[in-house]
Amino acid sequence: MEKKTIAIITARGGSKRIPHKNIKEFLGKPIITYSIEAALESGIFDEVMVSTDDEAIKEVAVNAGASVPFMRSEKNADDFATTADVLLEVLSEYQNLGKEFRYAACLYPTAPFITKEKLQQGFQKLKETNANMIMPVVQFSFPPQRCMVMKDDYLTMKWPEHRNTRSQDLEPFYHDCGQFYFYQVKELLRTKGQITERIVPMIMPETEVQDIDNLSDWELAQIKYQLMKK
């Protein structure tokens, strides 16, 4: 039986720098619940599930309204498993249950800046543009063309030809926000999770983007989140 759209929230339990990061309290509730609630409130998903290997994360996820119909395999729960590995495993497990999807979204569990409106906008872009993938991105705050590298213990410009180029004349560079993605499932499966063509961006403001790898990042994310909510 084909169901239309699935949200897959990837949340393994083995975080080392911030123990149990995916369910650590973020401004009053476990951080994963922000992604789950945004997905549920968007109204675009037939299934909102969490892929995890951790019973504590499963309990929080289910209490927040997500489903955890199966646990993540051991091989996809270590430090070397990629997001693509996890997504392909989830879709395969659903196929075994007789469920297939046309569209999929991957949401990260430590991305409180995801909102129902952003998800709705991303899904609309996927359908309107017939893209293979939608990716939220943010512009680098400093022009990478002016970056420096170390050579023989001294700083030197990587691209000295841009020493005197005006910032407004440099091509903007972007990077992945690390929040969510939308996919055409057939393309995700065809490329084994390695989509490289027809990726349409959603450009996000820097105030609503924050990687969370350590406690300083965590504190910055809380400040930015409160700013976004104002």
C-alpha positions as CSV (number, residue, x, y, z in Angstrom):
1,M,0.0,0.0,0.0
2,E,1.5,3.3,-1.0
3,K,1.4,6.1,1.5
4,K,2.4,9.5,0.3
5,T,4.8,11.2,2.6
6,I,7.0,10.2,5.5
7,A,9.1,12.2,8.0
8,I,12.1,10.3,9.3
9,I,13.8,11.7,12.3
10,T,17.3,10.3,12.8
11,A,18.2,10.0,16.5
12,R,20.8,7.5,17.6
13,G,21.8,7.2,21.2
14,G,25.6,7.3,21.1
15,S,26.4,11.0,21.4
16,K,29.7,11.4,23.1
17,R,30.4,15.2,23.2
18,I,27.0,16.0,24.7
19,P,25.7,12.8,26.3
20,H,22.1,11.9,25.3
21,K,22.1,15.0,23.2
22,N,18.9,14.1,21.3
23,I,16.7,14.1,24.4
24,K,18.6,16.7,26.5
25,E,16.3,19.5,27.7
26,F,16.3,22.5,25.4
27,L,14.4,25.5,26.9
28,G,12.0,23.3,28.8
29,K,11.6,20.1,26.8
30,P,13.7,17.4,25.1
31,I,15.2,18.9,22.0
32,I,14.0,16.1,19.7
33,T,10.4,17.1,20.4
34,Y,10.8,20.3,18.4
35,S,11.4,18.3,15.2
36,I,8.6,15.9,16.0
37,E,6.1,18.6,16.8
38,A,7.0,20.6,13.7
39,A,6.5,17.6,11.5
40,L,3.1,16.7,13.1
41,E,1.9,20.3,13.1
42,S,2.8,20.8,9.4
43,G,0.0,18.4,8.4
44,I,1.9,17.1,5.4
45,F,3.1,13.7,6.6
46,D,1.2,10.4,6.6
47,E,3.9,9.0,8.9
48,V,6.2,10.8,11.4
49,M,8.7,8.2,12.7
50,V,11.9,8.2,14.7
51,S,14.8,5.9,13.8
52,T,16.7,5.1,16.9
53,D,18.7,2.4,18.7
54,D,18.0,3.8,22.1
55,E,15.0,2.9,24.4
56,A,15.1,6.3,26.2
57,I,14.9,8.2,22.9
58,K,12.1,5.8,21.8
59,E,10.1,6.6,24.9
60,V,10.4,10.4,24.5
61,A,9.6,10.1,20.8
62,V,6.4,8.1,21.3
63,N,5.3,10.4,24.1
64,A,5.7,13.3,21.7
65,G,3.5,11.7,19.1
66,A,6.0,10.0,16.8
67,S,6.0,6.3,15.9
68,V,8.9,4.0,16.4
69,P,7.7,0.8,14.6
70,F,11.2,-0.8,14.7
71,M,14.6,-0.1,16.2
72,R,17.6,0.9,14.2
73,S,20.0,-1.9,13.3
74,E,23.4,-2.2,15.2
75,K,25.4,-1.6,12.0
76,N,23.6,1.8,11.4
77,A,24.0,2.9,15.1
78,D,27.7,3.5,15.1
79,D,29.8,6.6,14.4
80,F,30.4,5.6,10.8
81,A,26.8,5.2,9.6
82,T,25.6,7.9,7.3
83,T,22.3,9.6,7.1
84,A,21.8,7.9,3.8
85,D,22.4,4.5,5.4
86,V,19.7,5.2,7.9
87,L,17.1,6.5,5.4
88,L,17.6,3.5,3.1
89,E,17.2,1.2,6.1
90,V,14.0,2.9,7.2
91,L,12.5,2.8,3.7
92,S,13.5,-0.9,3.4
93,E,11.9,-1.8,6.7
94,Y,8.7,0.0,5.7
95,Q,8.6,-1.9,2.4
96,N,8.8,-5.1,4.4
97,L,5.7,-3.9,6.2
98,G,4.0,-3.3,2.9
99,K,4.3,0.5,3.1
100,E,5.9,2.6,0.3
101,F,6.2,6.4,0.0
102,R,6.4,8.9,-2.8
103,Y,8.1,11.6,-0.8
104,A,10.3,11.6,2.3
105,A,11.7,14.2,4.6
106,C,14.7,13.7,6.9
107,L,14.7,15.8,10.0
108,Y,17.5,16.0,12.5
109,P,16.6,15.6,16.2
110,T,18.8,18.6,17.3
111,A,17.2,21.2,15.0
112,P,14.8,23.3,17.1
113,F,14.8,25.9,14.3
114,I,12.6,23.6,12.1
115,T,9.1,25.0,12.0
116,K,5.9,23.7,10.5
117,E,6.0,26.7,8.1
118,K,9.5,25.8,6.8
119,L,8.5,22.2,6.3
120,Q,5.4,23.3,4.4
121,Q,7.5,25.6,2.3
122,G,10.0,22.9,1.5
123,F,7.4,20.3,0.6
124,Q,5.7,22.9,-1.7
125,K,9.0,23.6,-3.4
126,L,9.7,19.9,-3.9
127,K,6.4,19.4,-5.7
128,E,6.4,22.7,-7.7
129,T,9.9,22.4,-9.0
130,N,10.0,18.6,-9.4
131,A,13.4,18.7,-7.7
132,N,15.1,15.5,-6.6
133,M,15.9,17.1,-3.3
134,I,15.2,20.3,-1.2
135,M,18.1,21.5,1.0
136,P,18.0,24.4,3.5
137,V,21.3,26.3,3.2
138,V,22.8,29.4,4.8
139,Q,25.4,31.7,3.3
140,F,28.9,31.8,4.8
141,S,29.1,34.9,6.9
142,F,32.7,35.6,5.8
143,P,33.7,35.2,2.1
144,P,35.6,31.8,1.9
145,Q,37.5,33.2,-1.1
146,R,39.4,35.3,1.5
147,C,40.3,32.4,3.8
148,M,43.8,31.8,5.0
149,V,45.8,28.6,5.5
150,M,48.9,27.7,7.4
151,K,52.1,27.2,5.4
152,D,55.4,26.6,7.2
153,D,53.9,28.0,10.4
154,Y,52.8,31.2,8.7
155,L,49.4,32.4,7.5
156,T,49.0,32.9,3.8
157,M,45.9,33.6,1.7
158,K,44.5,30.5,0.0
159,W,43.5,32.6,-3.0
160,P,45.6,35.7,-3.1
161,E,43.9,36.9,-6.3
162,H,41.0,37.9,-4.1
163,R,43.0,40.0,-1.6
164,N,41.5,43.3,-2.9
165,T,38.3,42.0,-4.5
166,R,35.2,43.7,-3.0
167,S,33.0,41.5,-0.9
168,Q,30.0,42.3,-3.0
169,D,31.9,41.1,-6.1
170,L,32.6,37.7,-4.7
171,E,30.3,34.8,-5.5
172,P,28.2,33.8,-2.5
173,F,29.1,30.4,-1.0
174,Y,26.5,28.4,1.0
175,H,26.5,25.4,3.3
176,D,24.0,22.9,4.5
177,C,22.0,24.0,7.5
178,G,21.9,20.5,9.0
179,Q,18.2,20.7,9.8
180,F,16.0,18.8,7.3
181,Y,15.8,17.6,3.7
182,F,13.0,16.6,1.3
183,Y,13.4,13.9,-1.3
184,Q,11.7,12.2,-4.1
185,V,11.8,8.6,-2.7
186,K,12.4,7.0,-6.1
187,E,15.5,9.2,-6.7
188,L,16.7,8.6,-3.1
189,L,16.5,4.8,-3.8
190,R,18.0,5.0,-7.3
191,T,21.0,6.9,-6.1
192,K,21.4,4.9,-2.9
193,G,21.0,8.1,-0.9
194,Q,23.6,10.0,-2.9
195,I,21.5,12.6,-4.7
196,T,23.8,15.2,-6.5
197,E,21.6,16.7,-9.2
198,R,18.4,18.9,-9.2
199,I,18.9,20.0,-5.6
200,V,16.8,23.1,-4.9
201,P,17.9,25.4,-2.0
202,M,15.9,27.1,0.7
203,I,18.1,30.0,1.9
204,M,17.9,30.5,5.7
205,P,19.0,33.5,7.8
206,E,22.1,32.9,9.9
207,T,20.1,33.7,13.0
208,E,18.1,30.5,12.5
209,V,21.0,28.2,11.9
210,Q,23.3,26.6,14.5
211,D,25.3,23.4,14.5
212,I,25.2,21.9,18.0
213,D,28.4,19.9,18.6
214,N,29.3,21.2,22.1
215,L,27.8,23.0,25.1
216,S,28.8,26.4,23.7
217,D,26.9,25.6,20.6
218,W,23.9,24.5,22.7
219,E,23.9,27.9,24.5
220,L,24.1,29.8,21.2
221,A,21.2,27.8,19.8
222,Q,19.1,28.7,22.8
223,I,19.8,32.4,22.3
224,K,19.1,32.2,18.6
225,Y,15.9,30.2,19.2
226,Q,14.6,32.8,21.6
227,L,15.4,35.5,19.1
228,M,13.5,33.6,16.4
229,K,10.5,33.3,18.6
230,K,10.4,37.0,19.3
